[in-house]
Amino acid sequence: MEALSIAASGCKHYRRICRIRAPCCCKIFSCRHCHNEAMLHSGDGHRMPRHEVETVICSNCKLEQPVVRSCLNCGIVMGRYFCAICKFYDDDVSKRQFHCRQCGICRIGGRENFFHCKKCGCCYSNDLKENHVCVENSLRHDCAICLEYLFDSLKPMKVMKCGHTLHSKCFEKMMTKGVAACPICALPLEIPSVLRR
């Protein structure tokens, strides 16, 4: 029974058997998204630099230790998917996580289903390989609707014919309001595909 409660630990973003100490404020959080949400709600607004995380706390034995896959004290695997570059743990491997060296972060959906567009500076699903308009650093900005940073967002996204990207739900809300043009460049809306992160 104890193994089940340990395996179920984590947060709404990830299942993992550790927490991280934020390098920016030295506070402990389940993940960087939990940190960023807490800082946003507190009015502070700073974001955790994921690659600077230096220590994690095992949820099983509570040892604070350097970023490693298995606890140095009790030996438990803190995340079946582990990326030492991103300092990222997740027990839910059904997401098919992979690290994109060019993006510098982990993505979901299986490496074989994505390609990295050098000009756009991000990963797109293979169905967009010969079917998208390149926009330099296309995801390195906020969603034009909700203002959340797109590059490392966990929400599904849509790439419009013009090459600009919005969260899928933001796009749907925009459509229900009768908007028929890209909010960034004003070209008519046509959607070639959905991106999943």
N, C-alpha and C positions, 0 to 999 in steps of 0.2 A: 504494500500500500504506500509506503514511503517513496518508492521509486516513481509512482504515478504522480504524487504531489510535486516532486522535484521536476519531473518532465513537463508538468503543466505550468511551471513558473515562467515569468517574463512580464510582458505588458500587452497592450492592445496592438502594438506594432509588430512585435517579434516574440517567439517562444525561445527562451534561452535559460541557462542555469547560471547566470552571473549578472551583476550590475556593473556599471562603469563609473569611474570618478572623472568628472568633467575637468579637463585641464585648464579651462578658462575661469572657473569659479570654485573649484575643489569640492563641489557638492556631488552627491551620489544619486544616479538616476538609472532606471532600467535600460534606457537607450538614448541616443542623441535626439530623437524626435520628442521623447518625453521631456528632456531638458529644454528643447527649443519651445515647446508648448508652454511649459511652466514659466520660462523667461518672458514669453510674449504676454501671458496673463498677468504677470507681476508688474508689467510696464517696463522691465529692463530691456527686453528685446534682443539681447545678444544671442548668437548662435554658436553651438559647440563645434569647434574644428575637429572633425572626426579623426583625421590622421594624426592628431597630437595626443590622443588618449594614451596614457602610459600604464595605468593600473586598472584592474578589474577585481571585483569582489565575488568570490564563489558563493552561490546561493545555498549550497549544501553545507559547507564547513565555515563559511564567513571569512576565509583568509583573503586579505588584500594582497595582490601579486602582480607581477608584470603581465602584459597581454600574451597569453598562451592558450592553446586549444583545450588542454586538460589541466585541471587544478593541480598545482604543485604539492598540495597537502593530501587531499582525499582521492585524487586521480580521476574524478568524474569529468566526462567530456562536457564542456560548458555550452557547446553548440555543434550539432552534427555538420552544419556548414560553418566554416571558419575562414575568415580572410585576415591574414596578418597585416596586410597593407592598409585595409580600411578599418581594422580593429573591430570587425563585425562578426557577430555570432547569431545563428538562427537554427533552431531545431526542426523547423518546418521545411524540409528539403523538397517537398512537393512543388515549391515555388521555382525550383530549378535555377538557383542562383549561380551567377558566374561573375568573375571580375573582368571588367574591360580595362585593359592597360591604357588605351588611348583616352578613355573617359576619366580614368583614375578612380572609379568607384565600382561597386558591385551592382549588377542589374539582375532582373528575374526573367524567366521565360525560356531558358536554355540557350546557350551560346550558339548552337546550330541554327537557331531561328532569327538571329540578328546579324547585322553587319554594322560596322562603324564607318560613318561618312566623315571623311577628314575635313571637308569644307564646312559641313554643318556642325562638326565637333561633338557628335553624339551617336548613340546606337539607335537604329531604326529596324523595324521588322523587315524580313527579307522581301515581303511583297512591295516594299517601297524602293528596292535597290535601283531599279531603272525607271521608277515611277514617282519621283518627287522633285520639287524645285529646291535647289540648295539655297539655304539662308545661312550665312556665316554665323557660327555660334548660336544656332537656332533656339536652343533651350536655355541659354545662359541669360535669362531675363525672367521677370515675373509674368505670370498669367495676366493677360490684359483685362480679365474679368474679376478674379478674386485676389490678385496681386501676390499669390504664393509663388516662390521661386520654383521654376519648372525643372531645372536640371536634375535635382535629386528628389523630386516629388514622388510620393508613393502612389498617387492617383493616376488612373488611365488617362491618356491624352489623345487628341485628334490632330492630325496634320492636315491643314487645309491645302487646297490646290496651289495657293500662292507660296506655300512652304512654311508659313507661320503656324504656331502650335498653341493650343489651348487645352485646359483640362476638359475631358469629355462632358462632365456634368455642367461645367461652365458654358460649354458650347451649346448643350441642350437648353439651358436656361435662356441663353441669348436667342436661340431659335424661337422659343415660346414667346419672346417679346417682339418677334417679327423682324429682327435684324437680319439682313440678307447680304451683308458684306463683312469682310475681315475687319476687326476693330483696330488692327495695326496699319494695314495698307489700303483698306477700303475696296479691295477687289471682291467680286461676287463670290459667295461661298459655294465651294464644291469640296467634298471631303474624300480623299483617296483611301485613308486607312486609319486604324486605331493603333496607338502605341501602348504597350503595357510595361510598367516598371515594377 
